[in-house]
Amino acid sequence: MSTVLRIVMAALVAAAAPAWAQYPAGPMRIVVPFAPGGSTDIMARTIAQQLTERFRQQAIVDNRPGASGTIGTAFVVKSPPDGHTMLLVQVSFVSNPSLFKDLPYNQARDITPVTNLATGPLNLTVHPSLPAKTVKQLIALGKRHPGEINYGSPGAGSISRLACSLFNQMAGIKMTHIGYKGSGAAIADMLSGQVQFYAPNLFLSLPFVRAGKLHSLGVTTPRRSPIAPDLPTIAESGLPGYEVSTWFGIFVPSATPRAAVTQLNQALAAIVKSPQMQERLARDGLTGVASTPEQFAQEVARDTEKYGKVIRALGIQAQ
């Protein structure tokens, strides 16, 4: 075969190859199904910048808020399955199949996990005026005064709501839930004492704890946090087996070719494992994960079942 013929045949093969063979073949979009400014949005913008630099292709963040993230998720499900349109969500994403009876998609079938980017703890806190400074004291108080302690959350399926509800369920107590439209309003009422129990992000709540405006019972993960090693875990403080971890994950439409999913996973893993990204995550109290699609799929399935049981047992409904 002549050299010229080889070149021509190679060109024809390249022209016939699917778009994902040269992934990415164009601009990328990270859909955030929440309003700009929150922790998910900040994570997405960090990842978008890193993807842009790595691939020399523009990666943008597209905020599509509404209906507990289902609007943005539906948009991604209906997008071309080529790996160029991604969904970035937090762990509360797994609660939607249990909260909504008529989702416009099948969450287990129509969207596929790519990787868990990072994970971290929540901080179970009480208002300083509450006469309970430990997990055991709070449980005892809750049993003596069922329904008299209020706890806040920024939404029915939010991880803060699920963390507090799981605490109630495992401890065998009943507190009264007060729902808010966002974490800002919830933390404001917590600081004023309108609600006495709340599970905020550890990093954001630490300044209030250090200033004595909130009292921490402990972190929700199985191990203590490097940014607050003085805070115990809830499990070691009186509620064995309690565990709630927040995570940030990337998904794509389920029909996306495996080759594109693999290439995207490898790129995201390299970004998360870089010293620059590890340092940035650590400052926010997060740990980089960079799991495989299979590992993340197992985690998503486990959390969907775990929090679905809490939602069904307590009759939690979408707001």
Summary of the structure (lengths in Angstrom):
residues: 319
radius of gyration: 21.9
end to end distance: 68.3
largest distance: 88.9
contacts: 1075
relative contact order: 0.17
helix: 46%
strand: 19%
